[in-house]
Amino acid sequence: MLVSLNWLRNYVDLGDISPEDLAEKISKTGIEVDGIEYIAEKSKGVVVGYVESCEKHPNADKLNLCQVNVGEETLQIICGAPNVSQGQKVAVAKPGAVLPGNFKIKKVKLRGIESNGMICSMQELGIEEKYVPKDMADGIYVFEEDVAIGESVEGLLNLNDAVLEFDLTPNRSDCLSMIGVAYEVAAILDKPIKLPDESLETGAEHVSDYVSVQVEEPELNPYYGAFLVKDIEVKPSPLWMQNHLMAAGIRPISNVVDITNYVLLEYGQPLHAFDFERLGTNQILVRRAKAEETLVTLDDETRVLSEDDLVITDGTVPVALAGVMGGKSTEVHDGTKTVLLEAAYFAPSSVRKTVKETGLRSESSTRFEKGVDPSRVKQAGIRAAQLLKQYAGATVLDGVVSVDTLDRTEKMVSINSNTINDRLGTTISNEEIGDILRKLRFPFEQNGDVFHVTIPTRRGDITIFEDMLEEVARIYGYDNLPFTLPEGVSQAAELTEQQRLKRKVKHYLQGSGLHEVMTYSLTNEAKKQAFVSPEVKDYGVHPVKVAMPMSEDHQYLRLSILPELLQSVAYNRARNQMNIAYYEMGSIFVSSEESITKQPTEEQRLAGALTGNWLEHPWQQENKMADFYVVKGIIEGLFEHLAIPVAFKPAKLPELHPGRCATLFVQDKVVGFIGQVHPVIEKQMDLKETYVFDINLESLLNEYRDRTAFNVIPKYPSIARDIAFIVDKGVLAGDIKSRIEDKGSPLVKQVQIFDVYEGENVPEGKKSIAYSLVYQDPEKTLKDDEVEASYQEIVNTINEEFNAYIRS
């Protein structure tokens, strides 16, 4: 709900309270204010001007030379708007004026002729284009009413207004109207409220002479009132009404349509205007639609109806979808002279079914769904008829033809001040409670500590004691409620082993430069079995289909985090975010049943995706792209951080690049995989080279031991030796590395592969693998002959076991 403060001032004296302070007070009493928006940026120096003459610019076909009277002086202004002409009253920015966007108006020469100011459009004054009347969208704004020359346009065009956006909970439908908001604000500020004057002069003729109303489904339509208004002149609505509607987010159309929209927002009661002559009958029949019956609605769509839909008919065919939208055939147009005005109450359940079936949702249906005030239905019709008489020159026929079985009974709720204080922990006196009820404008009778409260029909959300307890608490002030700390000994909860592991993993990955993301646990048909880790496939799993999915993209519980994670990568790349390093920790849902009879098992996984630059140093002109070894290094570091030994073995997985993929082993069990996404999939998703990993967190938890460990800082120097072996191309560098570590222990503390080479000076079918070995003894300084003996033993072992020899 958008609430214009200038409109609200018609009912409540807001004084000089700022929009921000008012928003804070409203939020503190239980209605959340999502934001404050000003109609336009501050401008100055813009006044009403009168175009005394308008001639073609002598040196330009599309420009006009205008003499504009702005009160104190007459300005010569060159204007290129197509709709400018002599005799108009327009908005003029004089020299020195400042328009929104800090646009300053100066004297200039256009095609050799001086121009002293600017005739403005509504957009140039800061009003959003979507709210500008269609006939003003492509030109300057022209005042249709008699306004004073030289008067500032700020108040005339409502440019000084602020709009509060309410985020209403479903129970507070009373604040879907300006009057409902006025009651709320008046209670908060303790100010009187001024309600609209509903006095109405009618003609001698009676509506019943022209119209009859019949309702076949009174439980769905307990009240239907028909007013008849003749001799209408369709024209623009008054400027103040247009301003209020635009502030509420509604584009002005014509006086008839604008008045129904205005009363909708003022009273919270939807109305509908039929062109009576197009109706072609004096009958209004409300009934259920027939199966496959059709209606062309105001949006030019043909709706196929069902028996769940309630329709307004001319006695035979539907002319409106009750509570949702009118029909095209009876639409009010520029030639309309007589209007049948509908004011009705439709059951929320009926409107909700129609909205769900048709997909139509409107300001009217929203209010009917949540429930309108039964006491305001007829009053809203009277108010609209009054405005049509005043601003459309209409004659309102006497009376209203109605079917009325509507319950307007006011509910009674009894409250006890002692019970209220016990619940709230307060000491609110009886006098204070009575004053709160007075502010809320709830009539009551007091008998000692007991208040018998009459609940107005506008507050349909209040039915029981707890509802009234909330009303007392929020008007008393939530900030005034006392607070106490729990008594007794309190102890902070301890993290579980799994929680500690998760935190440790997250800290490591974030420290490595990855960003955490969260994606849907649901995926679609195409991705339901993509990127599933080998050990998960070994379970013989089946994807679990959701019984009532939100959409086709969210039909299955995921068996892998990666499909949706890669979709996030693609989404961000499409928005020029090229360097991405994501990880996600979450559940997959495993079931071995084809037909699910029990809940699937949740397993914790860790997945990640990297693409683009991993390191970038523009000053040094250095880039390091994310690749297989970057991902492998991150995962090796993670397992080292957790003190869990891990081994990598080449693998072939269907969604990964066949030559850049490896599975992870812990204690000879597969716990995940790393690799590059298959080029075909990369192309399909519009990705560049993207590398992923997927790890079973459950396995890590089983292996992880949270214990403190440290290594003594060595006192004695280390010795580094490099060695390169020529081996067959099929030999794995990691296997040789593991054998060197075994054979060199305990003196060899570190083994690193620093080069793999194939090409010139290396026989065909062979490759060279170079290793760096670090020797160190924590108890003494190593001698050369000790290192040499170990070195030769390693060489001999590798030569024998891997058919290798030293590269010269």
Secondary structure as UniProt FT lines:
FT   STRAND          2..4
FT   HELIX           5..8
FT   TURN            9..11
FT   TURN            15..16
FT   HELIX           19..28
FT   TURN            29..30
FT   STRAND          32..38
FT   STRAND          44..56
FT   TURN            58..59
FT   TURN            61..62
FT   STRAND          64..69
FT   STRAND          74..79
FT   TURN            82..83
FT   TURN            86..87
FT   STRAND          89..99
FT   TURN            100..102
FT   STRAND          103..104
FT   STRAND          108..110
FT   TURN            111..112
FT   STRAND          113..115
FT   STRAND          118..119
FT   TURN            122..126
FT   HELIX           129..131
FT   HELIX           134..136
FT   TURN            137..138
FT   TURN            149..150
FT   HELIX           153..156
FT   TURN            157..160
FT   STRAND          162..167
FT   TURN            170..171
FT   HELIX           173..176
FT   HELIX           178..189
FT   HELIX           207..209
FT   STRAND          212..215
FT   TURN            218..220
FT   STRAND          223..230
FT   HELIX           239..247
FT   TURN            248..249
FT   HELIX           255..267
FT   STRAND          271..275
FT   HELIX           276..279
FT   STRAND          283..288
FT   TURN            291..292
FT   STRAND          294..297
FT   TURN            298..299
FT   STRAND          302..304
FT   TURN            307..308
FT   STRAND          310..313
FT   STRAND          318..321
FT   TURN            322..324
FT   STRAND          325..327
FT   HELIX           328..330
FT   TURN            334..335
FT   STRAND          339..345
FT   HELIX           348..358
FT   HELIX           363..370
FT   HELIX           374..376
FT   HELIX           377..391
FT   STRAND          395..396
FT   STRAND          401..404
FT   STRAND          411..416
FT   HELIX           417..424
FT   HELIX           430..440
FT   STRAND          444..447
FT   TURN            448..449
FT   STRAND          450..455
FT   TURN            457..458
FT   TURN            460..461
FT   HELIX           465..476
FT   HELIX           478..480
FT   HELIX           497..512
FT   STRAND          515..516
FT   STRAND          522..523
FT   TURN            525..531
FT   HELIX           534..537
FT   TURN            538..540
FT   HELIX           552..554
FT   STRAND          556..557
FT   HELIX           562..573
FT   TURN            574..576
FT   STRAND          580..590
FT   STRAND          601..611
FT   STRAND          613..617
FT   TURN            618..621
FT   STRAND          622..625
FT   HELIX           628..641
FT   TURN            642..643
FT   STRAND          647..650
FT   TURN            654..655
FT   STRAND          656..666
FT   TURN            667..668
FT   STRAND          669..677
FT   HELIX           679..684
FT   TURN            685..686
FT   STRAND          690..696
FT   HELIX           697..703
FT   STRAND          719..728
FT   TURN            729..730
FT   HELIX           733..744
FT   TURN            745..747
FT   STRAND          748..757
FT   TURN            760..761
FT   TURN            764..765
FT   STRAND          766..775
FT   TURN            778..779
FT   HELIX           784..802
FT   STRAND          805..806
//
